[in-house]
């Protein structure tokens, strides 16, 4: 029986990161993957959906420019889209493949052992690998469970990945659907609504149980995203309960009910279920090793990535914390550092930088205004409109805003930031670092930002808080705002 210092079950973003961190420590590592290395980080997930989003944005931008000049719309065929998508996936797939092969060579001291197959715990050290009917056992000093997740389904809806789809099947359609209903108005649902409405060939419907889409974000963000979706022809069914969704005559028929007692029945060519994901842990053999489930009984239970069995760790979607590629990778690296580096610091899940690929792009770090109110944290809030940022003007993309929340005291420590608009994701990392280091806002006000750039909006926000802004809120009242929030009451702050 082969023995390893580290066995990693699952070759998605988290599992791969764990294996590579083990190699950093000079450990003998075995990586087990039953399907494709990269997981949802490459296939039917992060890379594929963002490739579609980038492409659809270009199409939308071109059409906004040329249609206003009376010219015909620019169109891509679905074959063009699929080719672009296949090229992006192949590029990342090739990188993984070449990397793994090189790490297994004598030149690289055979740092990695890669096994195709299904990994199952036999006890807290032994793992059984099954591939094409053949079984083998290996032994590991430490084990990382990084088995990822799959799209969640509804018990009363038959998913065939042809007419009724999940994110696993949406990339494999043969053409743009004439109409598409999306069940779920969270981040992923709204991203796919943005993608297909941007291409301009699909009538999109979103079923939302809440009063507004993206209910976890501030209303000004939700309202702007919803407005743009509507302007692109998307129908948002707000406050709607899905009574049924089924295949009828080769299409999808769905029935909705509303709080006022009314109902409506609508037909669409295809449906996309976007109601979250569930971890792949059913056939992992956790009971053989004594690994316990979380209190909710849905995910693997863990304490700072360590499960109830000290030498077994759970990371990424399997641990059920924050289902993001960057967080899965961070958890995985942290778990390996705990195993081999005796790392005492706990993982910090606060102030995580995230992106929502919508129209416009939304980036966030730390608390939003809504959360500050819910937690009853007295804050000062400052907003700067994109229309006052030189780079946004140059790009002809002036829709959006910066919003920063700081403590309502002399220190004015940054608690969070939201950026809505072009290049939003490039603007949040510096603030994330500032929050982590608990540094004063003067650092940002005195930093020389590149010009012209979107990040200059951060500096103007900070200058407004310090009453040193270039544009004065008393003049541009519709573009600039600075106010305090105490006990949920908004009070404008006097600024020049």
N, C-alpha and C positions, 0 to 999 in steps of 0.2 A: 504494500500500500504506500503510495506516494505521500509525503508529508510536506506541509507548507507552514510558513509563519502566519500567512494571511490567506483566507479564502473569501472571495467576494462573489456572492450570488446575485447576478444581475449586471448587465453591461450597458445600462443607460448612462445619462450624465453623472448621476451620483455614484454608481458602481465603478465606472471608469475612473472617476476622480479618486475614489478610495484605492483602487489598484495602483494608480500612478503615485499616490502619496506613500503607499507601502514600499514601492521601489525606491523612493527617495531615502527611506530609512535603511536601504540595503537588505530588505527582507525578501524571502522567497514567496512569490505571490501567484495564486491561481485565480483567474477570472473566468466565471461560468456565465454563459449567455445562451438562452434557448432559441432566440430568434436572430435579431440583428443588433450588433454593437451600435450604440448611439441612442437606441430606444426612441421614446417620444421627443427627445431633444432634436432628433433628425427627421424621423419618419412620422407622418400623421400628427405633427405637433409643432413645437416651437419653430424649427427652421422652415418647415414646409408652409405653415400658415403665414409666417413673416415674409417669406419669399412672395407669396400671393399678394400680401398687403402692399409690399413695395411696388410690385408690378401694377397692381390696380391703382395705386396712387399716381403713378406716372401717366397712366391712361386718363385718369380723371383730370389731372393738371393740364394735360395737352388739350383735352376737350373743353375745359373751362376757358382756355385761351383762344382756341380757333373757332369754336361755335359762336362766341360773342362777335366774331368778325364775319359771320355769315357763311362760314365754310362747313363742309360736311364733317360729321363726327369721325374721329379716328377709332378704328375697331381692331381688336385682336381676336383670332379664332381660339377656341379652347385648346386646339392642338398647339398653337403658339405658346399658350400659357403652360401647358403640360411639359413642353420641351424645356422651357425656362426653369420650371420646377425640378425636372429630372436632372438638369445640369447642376443645379445648386446642391441637390441631395447627393449626386454622384461625387461632387467635389469633396464634400465632408466625409462621405463614406470611404473614399479612396484614402483620405488622410488617416482615418482610423485603421483601415486595413494595412496600409504601409507601416504605420507606427507599430502595430501589434507584431507584424512579421519581423521587423527589425529588432524589436525587444526580445524576440525568441531566438536570435542568432547567437553563435559563439562569440562574435565580435562584441555583442552587447552583454556577454556573460549569461545569456539565457535568463534575464531578469524576470521574465514573465512566462507563465504557462497559461495558455488559453484553451478552454474546453467549450465546445458546442454541446448544448443539451440542457435538460431540466435538472436543476439542483434541488436536492431535498435533504433536510437534516435527519440524520439517524440518531444522533445524540448531540451533546454540546461540542463535540470535536469532529465527528465523522459526517461526511457529506456524500450522498449517493448521486451520481450523474447518470442520467438516462438519455441516450441519443440513438435514434433509429433502432429501438428495441434492445440495444446493448447497454449493460450497466457496469459501472465501476465505482469503487469507493476511494475517497481520499481523506486525509486527516489534516486538520488545521488547528494551530494554536489559538488563533483568533478568527472570527467569522463576521463578515459584514453582510447584512441583508439589505439589498438595494433592488428589489424586484419590481419597482415602478407601479404603474396603475393603468387602468383602461377606462374608456368612457362609461359613465353610469347609464343604465337603461331604466325604462319604466316597465313594470310588470304587465301592464295591459296594452302595451304597444309592441308590435312585432317589428323588429329591426332586420331588414334584409340587406342593408348597405347598397341598395340599388335605387329604391324609391324612398324608403325611410332610412336615413343615414345617421351615423355618428361622425366624429372627426376622423375615425379610422377609414371611412369610406368616401368622404366628400372629395378627396383629391382624385379618386378613381372614376368619377363620372365621365361620360363620353362627350358631353357638350354643356354649354351654359344652360341651366334650367330656365325655362320661360318664367317660372315663379317658384319661390322657395319660402317655406314657413320655418322659422327658427323657434324652437321651444327653449326658452331661457334667455333672459336679458341681462346676464352677468357679463363679465369681461369677454369670454370666448364667444358667446352668442353675438355680442355687439361687434366684435372684431370681424366675424364672418358676414354680418349684415353690412358692415363697412366695405369689405372686400367685394362682395357681389353687387352692391349698389354702385360702387366706384366703376366697375366694368361697364355698367349701364345696359346690360342685356337681360337682367333678371328683376322681376318684381319681387320685392322682399317684404315679408311679414315677420314681426317679432311678437311672441306671446310673453307678456310680462305680468306676473302675479301682483307686483307692487304698483304703487301709484306712479313711480318713475323708474326709468332704467338706472343702473348703477347706483342703487340706493345707499351703498356704503360710502359713496363720495359726496362732496358738497353739492348743494342744489345748483349752483352756478355752473359747475362742471357738467353735471347730468343734463341740465337744460341746454347747454351749448351743443353737446354731442347729439342729443335728441333732435334738436333743430336741424343740424346738418344731415342727419339720417333722413328726416322727413323731407328736406329739400332735395334729397337724392331719390325720392319716391318711396322710401320705406314706410310701411304702415306699422305703427306701434300699438298693439292691443294692450292698453294699460288696465290694471285692476281686473285682469281676465283670469278666469278659471278654465282650464282645459278639461272639458267633459269627455271628449273622445277624440282620437286621431287614428284613422285607419285607411287602408288602401281601398280605393273604389275605382273601378274601370282603369286601372293602371296609373292612377294619380293618388293624391292624398286629400282626404276630406277631414276637416276638423271642426269641432263644435265648441263654442265658447259661451260661458255665462258670466254675467256681470252683477255687481252688488245691487243694482236697481231691479234685478229680476229678468232683465232682457237676455236674449240669446241670439247667436248668429252662427251660420254654417258657411264655411268658405272652402273652396277647392284650390289646391296648388299642385304643381307638377311634382315637387319633391319636398321632403321635410328633413330638417337637421335637428337632432336632439343635442342640446348643449346644456346639460343639467349637472355638470360636475364629473368627477372621476372617482373610481374606487380602487383600492390597492390590490395588487396581485399577490395574495398571501394564502389562498385557500389550500394549495397543495405543497406548501413549504415544509410541512412536517414539524411545525413549531412545538407540537405536543410531545414529540420524541425528545426534544432537548429541554423541555420545561419553560420555553419562552412564553410569557404571558401577554395577553392582549391589553390594549388600553382600557380605561374605565368605560369609554363609550362602546367598547367591544367591536370597533370597526377597523382600527389600525393596530399595529404592533406597539405595545407599551414600551416607553423608554424614559430614562432619566439622563438628560444631556447626551443623547444618542446611545447610551448603554441600556440594554434590555435587562429583564429580571435575572438573566444568566450573565455573569460578569464578563465573559470573554466573547459574547455575541452582541453585535450592535445593529441598530436599525436606522436607516437614513433615507432621505428623499421621500417620495410619495408613500412608501411603506410605513413611515413613522407618522404620517397624517398631520404634519404641522403646516408648513407653508409650501404649497405645490408650485414651486418655481425652480427652474433649472439652476439658477445661481445659488439658491438656498440648499438644494439637494447636494450640489458640489461642495458647498461650505460645510454642511453637516458631515459629509463623507470624509473630507480632509480632517475635520475635527475628531471624528471617531478614531481614525488611524493614529492621529497624534496622541489621543488618550491611551490607545493600546500600546504604542511603542515609545512615546515621548513623555508619558506621565504628565500630560498637560493639565494644570489645575484650574485654569480659567474656564468658566461656563460659557457656552454659546449665547450670544446676545441676539435676540430676534427683534429688537427695537431698531427703528430708523433704517429699515430696509428700503433700498432704492428699487422702484418698480416702474414698468412702462405698460401702458395700455395702447395698443396699436389701433387707434380709432381715427375719426375725422372730426377735429384735429387730434394729433397725438397727445397723450396725457402721461405725464411723469410725476412720480410722488416719492417723498421720503418723510418719515416721521408722521406726526399727527396732522389731521386736517381740521378745518374749522368745526365741523360737525362733531368730531371726537372730543375736541376741547370743551364744547358745550356739554356733551354727555358726561364727561369726567369732571365737570364744574371747575375747570382750570381757567383762572383769569388770564386773558391774553391780549396782546395787541396784534392787529392784523393789518397788513399792507398789501395793496394790489396795484400792479402796473400793467396797463394794457399794451399788447403787442404793437399797436399802431404808433407807439412812441419809441420803438426800438429800430435803429437804423437798418440792421440786417434784415428784419422782417419787412421793412419798407422796400429794400432792395430786392428781396425775394418775391415781392407782391403777395405776401402771406401775412397780413396784419390781423388776422383773427386769432384771438387767444389772450392769455394773461399770465402773469406771475402772481403768486400769492404766498406770503410768508407769515407764519405764526410765531410770535416770540412771547416770552414771559412778560407779564404786565408789571415790570419793576425797572429799576435803573439798569440792571445788568442786561436785560432784553436778550436772554439766551434763546437761540432758535429752537423751536419745538418741532417744526415741520414746514414743508413747502410743497406746493402744487404748481406745476407748469402745464399749461394747456396751449398747444400751438406747434408750429414747425420747429424741428430740432429740439423738442422738449427734453428728450432723453439725454442730450449732451449737457444739460444745464444743472443736473441735480447732484452729481457726485461730490462737487466741492462743498455743498451744503451738508451732505451726508457726513463728510469728514469733519466739518465744523461742529456738527451736533455731537458726534462721537467724542471729539476732543474737548467739547464744552468750551470752545473758544469764543471770545466776544465778537459781536458783529462788526466792530471797527476793522477787523482783519480783512473782511470782504470789501468794506468801503474804501480801504486804502490800496487794495490789490489792483495792479494794472491789468485790466482785462484786454484781450485782443479786440481790435476794432476793424470793421464792424462785426459783431457776433451777437448771437441770441443771449449769451450769458451776461451781457451788459445789463439785462433786465434785472438780474439778481442785485447787482450793485446799486441800481437806481432804487430798488425796494429798500435796501439797507440805508441808503442816504435819506430816503423819506422818513424812516424811523428816527434818524439822527437829526432831522430837520436841515439837511444839507443838499437836498435834491436839485438837479439841474432844472427840471420842469416842476412847477409849483402846483400842488393839488388845488389850491384856491383858484387857479386859473383854468386848469383842465379837470374840472370836477367829474366829468363823465369818463375820464381816462385814468384817473388816479384816485385812490381811496386809502385812508388810514383811520382806523377806528379801534376802540377797545371793546372787549367782550367780557363782561362781569355778570355772573348769574344769568347768563343768556341774554343780557341787555346790551344792545349795540349803541356805543356812544362815539360820535365823530371826534377825532383828535385834531386840535388846532394846529395847522401847519401852514407855512407861507405858500 
